[in-house]
C-alpha cells in the first residue's frame, strides 16, 4: 500500500468516526426538550446512544453512588428513573453491588 493510500485510508476512518460522533450527538439532542428527556427510545441503537450520553454526563468515573443518588441524577432528565437505571445496569454502563446498595460507572460496557 502506498503512503498516500495509507494516509487517505486513515483520514477516511477519522472522518467516519467524526461523522458518527456528530450524528450521535444530534440524535441524542433530538431526544431532549428544555434539558428534559422527551421519551426513552424503544429502538435499541437509539437507546444505547442515550445511555452513553447519560452515563458520561451524570456519573463520574471512579465514584460510588447510592441508589437514591442514582435516582436523583436520572430524575434531572426524566421522571422514570427506575427504567433508566435498569437500562444502565443491563447495558453494563453502571454496575451495582449484589445487595444493590452501591452503584458505579462501569469502566467497560458489555
Number of C-alpha atoms within 10 A of each C-alpha: 5 7 8 9 10 11 11 12 12 12 12 12 12 12 12 12 12 12 11 12 12 12 12 17 13 11 14 21 14 11 17 15 11 7 11 13 20 13 11 16 15 8 8 9 10 16 19 17 15 23 22 17 15 18 17 13 10 14 21 12 12 10 10 17 18 14 16 11 14 21 18 14 17 22 16 13 18 20 14 13 17 15 13 21 19 12 16 23 18 13 16 17 23 22 19 18 9 8 6 10 12 17 21 20 23 18 11 8 14 7
